[in-house]
Amino acid sequence: MIDIFNIPILHYFLKFIFVTGALFYLIYTFIMFRQIQVMKKTLITSFSSGVSLLGLLNLILAAFVVFSFWTTL
């Protein structure tokens, strides 16, 4: 019986796919964070700071995901 999880090329291919997907998510999150900053300058509301904080937390989480995928996979 073939154990497909011990094939090195498959391991590196899956690592490449996961890290690439996480990098795309990080780029998307950075663009979203920048859009939140522009929105804060043009539309001032009472919950602008909360949305900005959520965007920053999402950016930090995305960076952590990329770092963890890069180091643990």
PQR file of N, CA, C, O and H, with PARSE charges and radii, in Angstrom:
ATOM      1  N   MET A   1       0.832  -1.169   0.000 -0.4000 1.5000
ATOM      2  CA  MET A   1       0.000   0.000   0.000 -0.0000 2.0000
ATOM      3  C   MET A   1       0.891   1.251   0.000  0.5500 1.7000
ATOM      4  O   MET A   1       1.860   1.321   0.756 -0.5500 1.4000
ATOM      5  N   ILE A   2       0.575   2.204  -0.818 -0.4000 1.5000
ATOM      6  CA  ILE A   2       1.374   3.405  -0.969 -0.0000 2.0000
ATOM      7  C   ILE A   2       0.922   4.440   0.062  0.5500 1.7000
ATOM      8  O   ILE A   2      -0.259   4.767   0.171 -0.5500 1.4000
ATOM      9  H   ILE A   2      -0.212   2.147  -1.432  0.4000 1.0000
ATOM     10  N   ASP A   3       1.892   4.935   0.804 -0.4000 1.5000
ATOM     11  CA  ASP A   3       1.615   5.996   1.771 -0.0000 2.0000
ATOM     12  C   ASP A   3       1.899   7.335   1.091  0.5500 1.7000
ATOM     13  O   ASP A   3       3.058   7.719   0.935 -0.5500 1.4000
ATOM     14  H   ASP A   3       2.852   4.669   0.716  0.4000 1.0000
ATOM     15  N   ILE A   4       0.838   8.048   0.684 -0.4000 1.5000
ATOM     16  CA  ILE A   4       1.026   9.259  -0.110 -0.0000 2.0000
ATOM     17  C   ILE A   4       1.538  10.431   0.718  0.5500 1.7000
ATOM     18  O   ILE A   4       1.971  11.432   0.148 -0.5500 1.4000
ATOM     19  H   ILE A   4      -0.103   7.736   0.811  0.4000 1.0000
ATOM     20  N   PHE A   5       1.503  10.337   2.039 -0.4000 1.5000
ATOM     21  CA  PHE A   5       1.942  11.444   2.873 -0.0000 2.0000
ATOM     22  C   PHE A   5       3.445  11.434   3.123  0.5500 1.7000
ATOM     23  O   PHE A   5       3.974  12.378   3.710 -0.5500 1.4000
ATOM     24  H   PHE A   5       1.151   9.523   2.502  0.4000 1.0000
ATOM     25  N   ASN A   6       4.143  10.387   2.691 -0.4000 1.5000
ATOM     26  CA  ASN A   6       5.584  10.324   2.866 -0.0000 2.0000
ATOM     27  C   ASN A   6       6.335  10.591   1.574  0.5500 1.7000
ATOM     28  O   ASN A   6       7.541  10.353   1.508 -0.5500 1.4000
ATOM     29  H   ASN A   6       3.713   9.620   2.215  0.4000 1.0000
ATOM     30  N   ILE A   7       5.662  11.075   0.556 -0.4000 1.5000
ATOM     31  CA  ILE A   7       6.314  11.415  -0.700 -0.0000 2.0000
ATOM     32  C   ILE A   7       6.831  12.845  -0.584  0.5500 1.7000
ATOM     33  O   ILE A   7       6.033  13.767  -0.413 -0.5500 1.4000
ATOM     34  H   ILE A   7       4.683  11.268   0.609  0.4000 1.0000
ATOM     35  N   PRO A   8       8.152  13.055  -0.674 -0.5600 1.5000
ATOM     36  CA  PRO A   8       8.709  14.400  -0.436  0.2800 2.0000
ATOM     37  C   PRO A   8       8.219  15.450  -1.444  0.5500 1.7000
ATOM     38  O   PRO A   8       7.972  16.594  -1.061 -0.5500 1.4000
ATOM     39  N   ILE A   9       8.077  15.086  -2.702 -0.4000 1.5000
ATOM     40  CA  ILE A   9       7.662  16.069  -3.701 -0.0000 2.0000
ATOM     41  C   ILE A   9       6.238  16.550  -3.417  0.5500 1.7000
ATOM     42  O   ILE A   9       5.920  17.718  -3.637 -0.5500 1.4000
ATOM     43  H   ILE A   9       8.278  14.157  -3.013  0.4000 1.0000
ATOM     44  N   LEU A  10       5.389  15.656  -2.932 -0.4000 1.5000
ATOM     45  CA  LEU A  10       4.030  16.041  -2.584 -0.0000 2.0000
ATOM     46  C   LEU A  10       4.030  16.994  -1.384  0.5500 1.7000
ATOM     47  O   LEU A  10       3.251  17.946  -1.330 -0.5500 1.4000
ATOM     48  H   LEU A  10       5.648  14.707  -2.752  0.4000 1.0000
ATOM     49  N   HIS A  11       4.910  16.723  -0.436 -0.4000 1.5000
ATOM     50  CA  HIS A  11       5.023  17.593   0.738 -0.0000 2.0000
ATOM     51  C   HIS A  11       5.429  19.007   0.322  0.5500 1.7000
ATOM     52  O   HIS A  11       4.828  19.980   0.777 -0.5500 1.4000
ATOM     53  H   HIS A  11       5.544  15.950  -0.480  0.4000 1.0000
ATOM     54  N   TYR A  12       6.440  19.129  -0.537 -0.4000 1.5000
ATOM     55  CA  TYR A  12       6.889  20.450  -0.973 -0.0000 2.0000
ATOM     56  C   TYR A  12       5.851  21.138  -1.846  0.5500 1.7000
ATOM     57  O   TYR A  12       5.720  22.361  -1.797 -0.5500 1.4000
ATOM     58  H   TYR A  12       6.928  18.339  -0.907  0.4000 1.0000
ATOM     59  N   PHE A  13       5.119  20.380  -2.637 -0.4000 1.5000
ATOM     60  CA  PHE A  13       4.063  20.962  -3.460 -0.0000 2.0000
ATOM     61  C   PHE A  13       2.944  21.515  -2.586  0.5500 1.7000
ATOM     62  O   PHE A  13       2.463  22.623  -2.825 -0.5500 1.4000
ATOM     63  H   PHE A  13       5.227  19.387  -2.677  0.4000 1.0000
ATOM     64  N   LEU A  14       2.530  20.762  -1.584 -0.4000 1.5000
ATOM     65  CA  LEU A  14       1.481  21.240  -0.680 -0.0000 2.0000
ATOM     66  C   LEU A  14       1.953  22.446   0.132  0.5500 1.7000
ATOM     67  O   LEU A  14       1.176  23.369   0.375 -0.5500 1.4000
ATOM     68  H   LEU A  14       2.921  19.863  -1.389  0.4000 1.0000
ATOM     69  N   LYS A  15       3.215  22.446   0.551 -0.4000 1.5000
ATOM     70  CA  LYS A  15       3.753  23.601   1.267 -0.0000 2.0000
ATOM     71  C   LYS A  15       3.729  24.830   0.363  0.5500 1.7000
ATOM     72  O   LYS A  15       3.367  25.922   0.804 -0.5500 1.4000
ATOM     73  H   LYS A  15       3.847  21.696   0.353  0.4000 1.0000
ATOM     74  N   PHE A  16       4.110  24.655  -0.888 -0.4000 1.5000
ATOM     75  CA  PHE A  16       4.085  25.764  -1.839 -0.0000 2.0000
ATOM     76  C   PHE A  16       2.666  26.299  -2.010  0.5500 1.7000
ATOM     77  O   PHE A  16       2.461  27.512  -2.027 -0.5500 1.4000
ATOM     78  H   PHE A  16       4.404  23.769  -1.246  0.4000 1.0000
ATOM     79  N   ILE A  17       1.688  25.405  -2.136 -0.4000 1.5000
ATOM     80  CA  ILE A  17       0.300  25.816  -2.316 -0.0000 2.0000
ATOM     81  C   ILE A  17      -0.204  26.579  -1.089  0.5500 1.7000
ATOM     82  O   ILE A  17      -0.832  27.628  -1.233 -0.5500 1.4000
ATOM     83  H   ILE A  17       1.854  24.419  -2.122  0.4000 1.0000
ATOM     84  N   PHE A  18       0.059  26.074   0.096 -0.4000 1.5000
ATOM     85  CA  PHE A  18      -0.415  26.721   1.318 -0.0000 2.0000
ATOM     86  C   PHE A  18       0.260  28.077   1.546  0.5500 1.7000
ATOM     87  O   PHE A  18      -0.406  29.050   1.899 -0.5500 1.4000
ATOM     88  H   PHE A  18       0.568  25.222   0.213  0.4000 1.0000
ATOM     89  N   VAL A  19       1.570  28.142   1.348 -0.4000 1.5000
ATOM     90  CA  VAL A  19       2.282  29.402   1.557 -0.0000 2.0000
ATOM     91  C   VAL A  19       1.861  30.426   0.513  0.5500 1.7000
ATOM     92  O   VAL A  19       1.699  31.602   0.838 -0.5500 1.4000
ATOM     93  H   VAL A  19       2.112  27.351   1.062  0.4000 1.0000
ATOM     94  N   THR A  20       1.680  30.001  -0.739 -0.4000 1.5000
ATOM     95  CA  THR A  20       1.234  30.915  -1.783 -0.0000 2.0000
ATOM     96  C   THR A  20      -0.169  31.436  -1.483  0.5500 1.7000
ATOM     97  O   THR A  20      -0.430  32.628  -1.642 -0.5500 1.4000
ATOM     98  H   THR A  20       1.811  29.045  -1.003  0.4000 1.0000
ATOM     99  N   GLY A  21      -1.062  30.569  -1.056 -0.4000 1.5000
ATOM    100  CA  GLY A  21      -2.407  30.994  -0.687 -0.0000 2.0000
ATOM    101  C   GLY A  21      -2.391  31.964   0.478  0.5500 1.7000
ATOM    102  O   GLY A  21      -3.143  32.939   0.481 -0.5500 1.4000
ATOM    103  H   GLY A  21      -0.850  29.601  -0.927  0.4000 1.0000
ATOM    104  N   ALA A  22      -1.548  31.714   1.463 -0.4000 1.5000
ATOM    105  CA  ALA A  22      -1.445  32.614   2.610 -0.0000 2.0000
ATOM    106  C   ALA A  22      -0.855  33.963   2.205  0.5500 1.7000
ATOM    107  O   ALA A  22      -1.252  34.998   2.739 -0.5500 1.4000
ATOM    108  H   ALA A  22      -0.937  30.922   1.460  0.4000 1.0000
ATOM    109  N   LEU A  23       0.090  33.958   1.266 -0.4000 1.5000
ATOM    110  CA  LEU A  23       0.644  35.222   0.780 -0.0000 2.0000
ATOM    111  C   LEU A  23      -0.400  36.035   0.026  0.5500 1.7000
ATOM    112  O   LEU A  23      -0.465  37.256   0.176 -0.5500 1.4000
ATOM    113  H   LEU A  23       0.413  33.118   0.831  0.4000 1.0000
ATOM    114  N   PHE A  24      -1.216  35.363  -0.785 -0.4000 1.5000
ATOM    115  CA  PHE A  24      -2.303  36.064  -1.469 -0.0000 2.0000
ATOM    116  C   PHE A  24      -3.293  36.642  -0.457  0.5500 1.7000
ATOM    117  O   PHE A  24      -3.798  37.750  -0.638 -0.5500 1.4000
ATOM    118  H   PHE A  24      -1.163  34.372  -0.906  0.4000 1.0000
ATOM    119  N   TYR A  25      -3.561  35.899   0.591 -0.4000 1.5000
ATOM    120  CA  TYR A  25      -4.457  36.399   1.636 -0.0000 2.0000
ATOM    121  C   TYR A  25      -3.841  37.606   2.343  0.5500 1.7000
ATOM    122  O   TYR A  25      -4.547  38.559   2.672 -0.5500 1.4000
ATOM    123  H   TYR A  25      -3.150  35.000   0.739  0.4000 1.0000
ATOM    124  N   LEU A  26      -2.527  37.568   2.577 -0.4000 1.5000
ATOM    125  CA  LEU A  26      -1.844  38.696   3.206 -0.0000 2.0000
ATOM    126  C   LEU A  26      -1.915  39.934   2.310  0.5500 1.7000
ATOM    127  O   LEU A  26      -2.142  41.037   2.808 -0.5500 1.4000
ATOM    128  H   LEU A  26      -1.953  36.793   2.310  0.4000 1.0000
ATOM    129  N   ILE A  27      -1.728  39.773   1.017 -0.4000 1.5000
ATOM    130  CA  ILE A  27      -1.829  40.897   0.084 -0.0000 2.0000
ATOM    131  C   ILE A  27      -3.251  41.448   0.086  0.5500 1.7000
ATOM    132  O   ILE A  27      -3.447  42.662   0.131 -0.5500 1.4000
ATOM    133  H   ILE A  27      -1.544  38.877   0.613  0.4000 1.0000
ATOM    134  N   TYR A  28      -4.246  40.559   0.039 -0.4000 1.5000
ATOM    135  CA  TYR A  28      -5.643  40.987   0.076 -0.0000 2.0000
ATOM    136  C   TYR A  28      -5.947  41.745   1.364  0.5500 1.7000
ATOM    137  O   TYR A  28      -6.627  42.771   1.337 -0.5500 1.4000
ATOM    138  H   TYR A  28      -4.087  39.573   0.002  0.4000 1.0000
ATOM    139  N   THR A  29      -5.448  41.247   2.480 -0.4000 1.5000
ATOM    140  CA  THR A  29      -5.695  41.882   3.770 -0.0000 2.0000
ATOM    141  C   THR A  29      -5.020  43.250   3.842  0.5500 1.7000
ATOM    142  O   THR A  29      -5.580  44.187   4.410 -0.5500 1.4000
ATOM    143  H   THR A  29      -4.896  40.414   2.501  0.4000 1.0000
ATOM    144  N   PHE A  30      -3.821  43.372   3.270 -0.4000 1.5000
ATOM    145  CA  PHE A  30      -3.153  44.667   3.260 -0.0000 2.0000
ATOM    146  C   PHE A  30      -3.946  45.674   2.435  0.5500 1.7000
ATOM    147  O   PHE A  30      -4.098  46.826   2.843 -0.5500 1.4000
ATOM    148  H   PHE A  30      -3.366  42.611   2.808  0.4000 1.0000
ATOM    149  N   ILE A  31      -4.454  45.249   1.277 -0.4000 1.5000
ATOM    150  CA  ILE A  31      -5.275  46.143   0.448 -0.0000 2.0000
ATOM    151  C   ILE A  31      -6.540  46.543   1.198  0.5500 1.7000
ATOM    152  O   ILE A  31      -6.950  47.703   1.158 -0.5500 1.4000
ATOM    153  H   ILE A  31      -4.331  44.314   0.946  0.4000 1.0000
ATOM    154  N   MET A  32      -7.151  45.591   1.875 -0.4000 1.5000
ATOM    155  CA  MET A  32      -8.351  45.895   2.645 -0.0000 2.0000
ATOM    156  C   MET A  32      -8.042  46.874   3.786  0.5500 1.7000
ATOM    157  O   MET A  32      -8.837  47.770   4.065 -0.5500 1.4000
ATOM    158  H   MET A  32      -6.817  44.649   1.908  0.4000 1.0000
ATOM    159  N   PHE A  33      -6.905  46.706   4.435 -0.4000 1.5000
ATOM    160  CA  PHE A  33      -6.503  47.616   5.515 -0.0000 2.0000
ATOM    161  C   PHE A  33      -6.292  49.029   4.972  0.5500 1.7000
ATOM    162  O   PHE A  33      -6.697  50.002   5.608 -0.5500 1.4000
ATOM    163  H   PHE A  33      -6.258  45.977   4.209  0.4000 1.0000
ATOM    164  N   ARG A  34      -5.670  49.147   3.815 -0.4000 1.5000
ATOM    165  CA  ARG A  34      -5.469  50.465   3.207 -0.0000 2.0000
ATOM    166  C   ARG A  34      -6.810  51.108   2.834  0.5500 1.7000
ATOM    167  O   ARG A  34      -6.983  52.317   2.988 -0.5500 1.4000
ATOM    168  H   ARG A  34      -5.341  48.356   3.298  0.4000 1.0000
ATOM    169  N   GLN A  35      -7.750  50.309   2.349 -0.4000 1.5000
ATOM    170  CA  GLN A  35      -9.065  50.846   2.018 -0.0000 2.0000
ATOM    171  C   GLN A  35      -9.791  51.336   3.267  0.5500 1.7000
ATOM    172  O   GLN A  35     -10.519  52.327   3.210 -0.5500 1.4000
ATOM    173  H   GLN A  35      -7.610  49.327   2.223  0.4000 1.0000
ATOM    174  N   ILE A  36      -9.600  50.659   4.379 -0.4000 1.5000
ATOM    175  CA  ILE A  36     -10.202  51.105   5.636 -0.0000 2.0000
ATOM    176  C   ILE A  36      -9.607  52.449   6.045  0.5500 1.7000
ATOM    177  O   ILE A  36     -10.328  53.328   6.517 -0.5500 1.4000
ATOM    178  H   ILE A  36      -9.008  49.854   4.425  0.4000 1.0000
ATOM    179  N   GLN A  37      -8.295  52.613   5.865 -0.4000 1.5000
ATOM    180  CA  GLN A  37      -7.656  53.884   6.206 -0.0000 2.0000
ATOM    181  C   GLN A  37      -8.181  55.027   5.338  0.5500 1.7000
ATOM    182  O   GLN A  37      -8.404  56.130   5.839 -0.5500 1.4000
ATOM    183  H   GLN A  37      -7.710  51.898   5.481  0.4000 1.0000
ATOM    184  N   VAL A  38      -8.378  54.777   4.055 -0.4000 1.5000
ATOM    185  CA  VAL A  38      -8.925  55.801   3.164 -0.0000 2.0000
ATOM    186  C   VAL A  38     -10.368  56.107   3.550  0.5500 1.7000
ATOM    187  O   VAL A  38     -10.781  57.266   3.543 -0.5500 1.4000
ATOM    188  H   VAL A  38      -8.197  53.882   3.649  0.4000 1.0000
ATOM    189  N   MET A  39     -11.142  55.064   3.891 -0.4000 1.5000
ATOM    190  CA  MET A  39     -12.530  55.258   4.294 -0.0000 2.0000
ATOM    191  C   MET A  39     -12.613  56.116   5.559  0.5500 1.7000
ATOM    192  O   MET A  39     -13.502  56.956   5.694 -0.5500 1.4000
ATOM    193  H   MET A  39     -10.806  54.122   3.897  0.4000 1.0000
ATOM    194  N   LYS A  40     -11.670  55.892   6.485 -0.4000 1.5000
ATOM    195  CA  LYS A  40     -11.671  56.666   7.719 -0.0000 2.0000
ATOM    196  C   LYS A  40     -11.443  58.147   7.460  0.5500 1.7000
ATOM    197  O   LYS A  40     -11.964  58.993   8.187 -0.5500 1.4000
ATOM    198  H   LYS A  40     -10.947  55.210   6.376  0.4000 1.0000
ATOM    199  N   LYS A  41     -10.667  58.468   6.427 -0.4000 1.5000
ATOM    200  CA  LYS A  41     -10.403  59.880   6.121 -0.0000 2.0000
ATOM    201  C   LYS A  41     -11.593  60.544   5.435  0.5500 1.7000
ATOM    202  O   LYS A  41     -11.799  61.749   5.581 -0.5500 1.4000
ATOM    203  H   LYS A  41     -10.243  57.782   5.837  0.4000 1.0000
ATOM    204  N   THR A  42     -12.375  59.771   4.689 -0.4000 1.5000
ATOM    205  CA  THR A  42     -13.472  60.372   3.937 -0.0000 2.0000
ATOM    206  C   THR A  42     -14.813  60.275   4.647  0.5500 1.7000
ATOM    207  O   THR A  42     -15.665  61.147   4.479 -0.5500 1.4000
ATOM    208  H   THR A  42     -12.207  58.792   4.570  0.4000 1.0000
ATOM    209  N   LEU A  43     -15.010  59.235   5.433 -0.4000 1.5000
ATOM    210  CA  LEU A  43     -16.289  59.021   6.102 -0.0000 2.0000
ATOM    211  C   LEU A  43     -16.030  58.850   7.591  0.5500 1.7000
ATOM    212  O   LEU A  43     -15.563  57.798   8.027 -0.5500 1.4000
ATOM    213  H   LEU A  43     -14.318  58.527   5.569  0.4000 1.0000
ATOM    214  N   ILE A  44     -16.325  59.855   8.351 -0.4000 1.5000
ATOM    215  CA  ILE A  44     -16.049  59.839   9.787 -0.0000 2.0000
ATOM    216  C   ILE A  44     -17.329  59.448  10.515  0.5500 1.7000
ATOM    217  O   ILE A  44     -18.337  60.152  10.455 -0.5500 1.4000
ATOM    218  H   ILE A  44     -16.705  60.710   7.997  0.4000 1.0000
ATOM    219  N   THR A  45     -17.268  58.299  11.212 -0.4000 1.5000
ATOM    220  CA  THR A  45     -18.401  57.829  12.000 -0.0000 2.0000
ATOM    221  C   THR A  45     -17.918  57.443  13.394  0.5500 1.7000
ATOM    222  O   THR A  45     -16.726  57.509  13.695 -0.5500 1.4000
ATOM    223  H   THR A  45     -16.449  57.727  11.261  0.4000 1.0000
ATOM    224  N   SER A  46     -18.857  57.044  14.231 -0.4000 1.5000
ATOM    225  CA  SER A  46     -18.497  56.680  15.609 -0.0000 2.0000
ATOM    226  C   SER A  46     -17.801  55.325  15.694  0.5500 1.7000
ATOM    227  O   SER A  46     -17.092  55.067  16.667 -0.5500 1.4000
ATOM    228  H   SER A  46     -19.825  56.991  13.987  0.4000 1.0000
ATOM    229  N   PHE A  47     -17.982  54.461  14.710 -0.4000 1.5000
ATOM    230  CA  PHE A  47     -17.368  53.143  14.777 -0.0000 2.0000
ATOM    231  C   PHE A  47     -16.170  52.995  13.830  0.5500 1.7000
ATOM    232  O   PHE A  47     -15.742  51.875  13.552 -0.5500 1.4000
ATOM    233  H   PHE A  47     -18.558  54.670  13.920  0.4000 1.0000
ATOM    234  N   SER A  48     -15.632  54.104  13.336 -0.4000 1.5000
ATOM    235  CA  SER A  48     -14.471  54.053  12.443 -0.0000 2.0000
ATOM    236  C   SER A  48     -13.245  53.464  13.130  0.5500 1.7000
ATOM    237  O   SER A  48     -12.499  52.699  12.520 -0.5500 1.4000
ATOM    238  H   SER A  48     -15.981  55.014  13.562  0.4000 1.0000
ATOM    239  N   SER A  49     -13.036  53.813  14.387 -0.4000 1.5000
ATOM    240  CA  SER A  49     -11.864  53.290  15.090 -0.0000 2.0000
ATOM    241  C   SER A  49     -11.990  51.787  15.327  0.5500 1.7000
ATOM    242  O   SER A  49     -10.990  51.070  15.285 -0.5500 1.4000
ATOM    243  H   SER A  49     -13.643  54.435  14.882  0.4000 1.0000
ATOM    244  N   GLY A  50     -13.202  51.306  15.573 -0.4000 1.5000
ATOM    245  CA  GLY A  50     -13.408  49.867  15.755 -0.0000 2.0000
ATOM    246  C   GLY A  50     -13.144  49.082  14.479  0.5500 1.7000
ATOM    247  O   GLY A  50     -12.543  48.008  14.515 -0.5500 1.4000
ATOM    248  H   GLY A  50     -14.014  51.888  15.607  0.4000 1.0000
ATOM    249  N   VAL A  51     -13.592  49.621  13.359 -0.4000 1.5000
ATOM    250  CA  VAL A  51     -13.352  48.961  12.078 -0.0000 2.0000
ATOM    251  C   VAL A  51     -11.863  48.977  11.751  0.5500 1.7000
ATOM    252  O   VAL A  51     -11.326  47.999  11.230 -0.5500 1.4000
ATOM    253  H   VAL A  51     -14.080  50.494  13.330  0.4000 1.0000
ATOM    254  N   SER A  52     -11.202  50.084  12.056 -0.4000 1.5000
ATOM    255  CA  SER A  52      -9.761  50.181  11.826 -0.0000 2.0000
ATOM    256  C   SER A  52      -9.006  49.166  12.683  0.5500 1.7000
ATOM    257  O   SER A  52      -8.048  48.547  12.219 -0.5500 1.4000
ATOM    258  H   SER A  52     -11.639  50.878  12.479  0.4000 1.0000
ATOM    259  N   LEU A  53      -9.436  49.000  13.923 -0.4000 1.5000
ATOM    260  CA  LEU A  53      -8.806  48.017  14.802 -0.0000 2.0000
ATOM    261  C   LEU A  53      -9.008  46.601  14.286  0.5500 1.7000
ATOM    262  O   LEU A  53      -8.083  45.790  14.327 -0.5500 1.4000
ATOM    263  H   LEU A  53     -10.214  49.504  14.299  0.4000 1.0000
ATOM    264  N   LEU A  54     -10.208  46.294  13.800 -0.4000 1.5000
ATOM    265  CA  LEU A  54     -10.456  44.970  13.238 -0.0000 2.0000
ATOM    266  C   LEU A  54      -9.614  44.723  11.990  0.5500 1.7000
ATOM    267  O   LEU A  54      -9.120  43.614  11.785 -0.5500 1.4000
ATOM    268  H   LEU A  54     -10.960  46.953  13.767  0.4000 1.0000
ATOM    269  N   GLY A  55      -9.447  45.742  11.161 -0.4000 1.5000
ATOM    270  CA  GLY A  55      -8.597  45.605   9.983 -0.0000 2.0000
ATOM    271  C   GLY A  55      -7.146  45.348  10.353  0.5500 1.7000
ATOM    272  O   GLY A  55      -6.472  44.530   9.726 -0.5500 1.4000
ATOM    273  H   GLY A  55      -9.848  46.642  11.327  0.4000 1.0000
ATOM    274  N   LEU A  56      -6.663  46.057  11.386 -0.4000 1.5000
ATOM    275  CA  LEU A  56      -5.293  45.846  11.841 -0.0000 2.0000
ATOM    276  C   LEU A  56      -5.111  44.447  12.426  0.5500 1.7000
ATOM    277  O   LEU A  56      -4.105  43.787  12.165 -0.5500 1.4000
ATOM    278  H   LEU A  56      -7.210  46.721  11.895  0.4000 1.0000
ATOM    279  N   LEU A  57      -6.082  44.000  13.214 -0.4000 1.5000
ATOM    280  CA  LEU A  57      -6.009  42.647  13.774 -0.0000 2.0000
ATOM    281  C   LEU A  57      -6.019  41.590  12.675  0.5500 1.7000
ATOM    282  O   LEU A  57      -5.315  40.585  12.773 -0.5500 1.4000
ATOM    283  H   LEU A  57      -6.899  44.536  13.426  0.4000 1.0000
ATOM    284  N   ASN A  58      -6.808  41.808  11.637 -0.4000 1.5000
ATOM    285  CA  ASN A  58      -6.852  40.887  10.512 -0.0000 2.0000
ATOM    286  C   ASN A  58      -5.509  40.864   9.780  0.5500 1.7000
ATOM    287  O   ASN A  58      -5.055  39.799   9.362 -0.5500 1.4000
ATOM    288  H   ASN A  58      -7.380  42.624  11.557  0.4000 1.0000
ATOM    289  N   LEU A  59      -4.874  42.021   9.620 -0.4000 1.5000
ATOM    290  CA  LEU A  59      -3.564  42.091   8.972 -0.0000 2.0000
ATOM    291  C   LEU A  59      -2.507  41.364   9.793  0.5500 1.7000
ATOM    292  O   LEU A  59      -1.679  40.641   9.238 -0.5500 1.4000
ATOM    293  H   LEU A  59      -5.243  42.887   9.959  0.4000 1.0000
ATOM    294  N   ILE A  60      -2.528  41.547  11.099 -0.4000 1.5000
ATOM    295  CA  ILE A  60      -1.577  40.860  11.974 -0.0000 2.0000
ATOM    296  C   ILE A  60      -1.806  39.355  11.933  0.5500 1.7000
ATOM    297  O   ILE A  60      -0.851  38.581  11.884 -0.5500 1.4000
ATOM    298  H   ILE A  60      -3.201  42.133  11.550  0.4000 1.0000
ATOM    299  N   LEU A  61      -3.062  38.940  11.953 -0.4000 1.5000
ATOM    300  CA  LEU A  61      -3.376  37.515  11.883 -0.0000 2.0000
ATOM    301  C   LEU A  61      -2.912  36.911  10.563  0.5500 1.7000
ATOM    302  O   LEU A  61      -2.384  35.799  10.550 -0.5500 1.4000
ATOM    303  H   LEU A  61      -3.839  39.569  11.993  0.4000 1.0000
ATOM    304  N   ALA A  62      -3.099  37.617   9.462 -0.4000 1.5000
ATOM    305  CA  ALA A  62      -2.661  37.120   8.162 -0.0000 2.0000
ATOM    306  C   ALA A  62      -1.138  36.977   8.118  0.5500 1.7000
ATOM    307  O   ALA A  62      -0.622  36.004   7.568 -0.5500 1.4000
ATOM    308  H   ALA A  62      -3.529  38.520   9.472  0.4000 1.0000
ATOM    309  N   ALA A  63      -0.419  37.943   8.696 -0.4000 1.5000
ATOM    310  CA  ALA A  63       1.039  37.842   8.748 -0.0000 2.0000
ATOM    311  C   ALA A  63       1.471  36.659   9.604  0.5500 1.7000
ATOM    312  O   ALA A  63       2.432  35.967   9.270 -0.5500 1.4000
ATOM    313  H   ALA A  63      -0.839  38.734   9.143  0.4000 1.0000
ATOM    314  N   PHE A  64       0.765  36.425  10.704 -0.4000 1.5000
ATOM    315  CA  PHE A  64       1.071  35.273  11.553 -0.0000 2.0000
ATOM    316  C   PHE A  64       0.813  33.960  10.825  0.5500 1.7000
ATOM    317  O   PHE A  64       1.579  33.008  10.978 -0.5500 1.4000
ATOM    318  H   PHE A  64      -0.016  36.987  10.975  0.4000 1.0000
ATOM    319  N   VAL A  65      -0.254  33.896  10.035 -0.4000 1.5000
ATOM    320  CA  VAL A  65      -0.574  32.680   9.274 -0.0000 2.0000
ATOM    321  C   VAL A  65       0.520  32.396   8.256  0.5500 1.7000
ATOM    322  O   VAL A  65       0.945  31.250   8.111 -0.5500 1.4000
ATOM    323  H   VAL A  65      -0.876  34.669   9.910  0.4000 1.0000
ATOM    324  N   VAL A  66       0.980  33.421   7.549 -0.4000 1.5000
ATOM    325  CA  VAL A  66       2.063  33.227   6.576 -0.0000 2.0000
ATOM    326  C   VAL A  66       3.313  32.736   7.287  0.5500 1.7000
ATOM    327  O   VAL A  66       3.955  31.788   6.837 -0.5500 1.4000
ATOM    328  H   VAL A  66       0.635  34.353   7.666  0.4000 1.0000
ATOM    329  N   PHE A  67       3.660  33.376   8.395 -0.4000 1.5000
ATOM    330  CA  PHE A  67       4.847  32.973   9.145 -0.0000 2.0000
ATOM    331  C   PHE A  67       4.730  31.538   9.655  0.5500 1.7000
ATOM    332  O   PHE A  67       5.689  30.771   9.569 -0.5500 1.4000
ATOM    333  H   PHE A  67       3.138  34.146   8.761  0.4000 1.0000
ATOM    334  N   SER A  68       3.572  31.173  10.182 -0.4000 1.5000
ATOM    335  CA  SER A  68       3.403  29.832  10.717 -0.0000 2.0000
ATOM    336  C   SER A  68       3.396  28.780   9.618  0.5500 1.7000
ATOM    337  O   SER A  68       3.946  27.695   9.804 -0.5500 1.4000
ATOM    338  H   SER A  68       2.793  31.795  10.253  0.4000 1.0000
ATOM    339  N   PHE A  69       2.781  29.081   8.473 -0.4000 1.5000
ATOM    340  CA  PHE A  69       2.822  28.140   7.351 -0.0000 2.0000
ATOM    341  C   PHE A  69       4.260  27.960   6.869  0.5500 1.7000
ATOM    342  O   PHE A  69       4.678  26.846   6.555 -0.5500 1.4000
ATOM    343  H   PHE A  69       2.333  29.962   8.322  0.4000 1.0000
ATOM    344  N   TRP A  70       5.008  29.050   6.812 -0.4000 1.5000
ATOM    345  CA  TRP A  70       6.375  28.992   6.304 -0.0000 2.0000
ATOM    346  C   TRP A  70       7.265  28.158   7.229  0.5500 1.7000
ATOM    347  O   TRP A  70       8.129  27.414   6.766 -0.5500 1.4000
ATOM    348  H   TRP A  70       4.668  29.955   7.067  0.4000 1.0000
ATOM    349  N   THR A  71       7.047  28.289   8.534 -0.4000 1.5000
ATOM    350  CA  THR A  71       7.956  27.620   9.483 -0.0000 2.0000
ATOM    351  C   THR A  71       7.512  26.205   9.854  0.5500 1.7000
ATOM    352  O   THR A  71       8.365  25.354  10.109 -0.5500 1.4000
ATOM    353  H   THR A  71       6.346  28.894   8.911  0.4000 1.0000
ATOM    354  N   THR A  72       6.221  25.926   9.893 -0.4000 1.5000
ATOM    355  CA  THR A  72       5.787  24.621  10.391 -0.0000 2.0000
ATOM    356  C   THR A  72       5.526  23.593   9.309  0.5500 1.7000
ATOM    357  O   THR A  72       5.618  22.396   9.579 -0.5500 1.4000
ATOM    358  H   THR A  72       5.528  26.617   9.686  0.4000 1.0000
ATOM    359  N   LEU A  73       5.210  24.006   8.115 -0.4000 1.5000
ATOM    360  CA  LEU A  73       4.943  23.010   7.070 -0.0000 2.0000
ATOM    361  C   LEU A  73       6.211  22.516   6.442  0.5500 1.7000
ATOM    362  O   LEU A  73       6.168  21.674   5.545 -0.5500 1.4000
ATOM    363  H   LEU A  73       5.135  24.978   7.895  0.4000 1.0000
TER
END
